């Protein structure tokens, strides 16, 4: 291949890469953002799209040029010429993808680290998120019902603009907490009460009022597809009104309790009953 041909192929690849990137960046691949963490994650996705477009175009241009340039002529059934290959080229096409992958890994780590290292706000809302096959239970640590019990619900209601401190607990198998509009995702891993090796606290700040879906994204059994919960982000005034109404209504759903990770978990009342036997 001459330098002129290489230059033409490089220019063609560059033009097609820019065109493909511009096209793909026009689409909203993710749900509309609704949390402060969404912007840096969306920017990371845009970078990945651009780099992926560049790599894809280079491979396709090289492939189709090779198919055209060295195609067999009609009636030619002879064997191809024995060639050793090009060691320098093999090193290059191994080294460049390695650099790209490591670069993306470093950038991803920086983005996630920047999101997760944010300090806890003074007025954050603390909620325990308990996952079991196949439902979610939410425990509002700072809210008591009129009977003195901790408020629990099967829907997640939160105020807009306040940092949420979500303590994630799985009582049977691995689950995963994901609200698409919030972008952040975290696995819920079964563990003993005193195990500190698992990072089970997620900080997220919703910044748009609306109704969303919490989805389990870790295959957790036959009912995995049904493991969803409603997420409602209120204005502070509406959230206070909802909270007061729930506290007045009294008892919510039972809080599930781990059952040695051996099947669906028990509820707190089941454990109390066993203790009394």
Helices and strands as residue ranges (DSSP letters): H 3-24, H 38-69, H 87-116, E 125-132, E 135-144, E 150-153, E 156-159, E 163-170, E 175-179, G 180-182, E 185-188, E 201-205, E 210-216, G 224-226, E 228-234, H 236-249, E 256-257, E 266-267, H 268-276
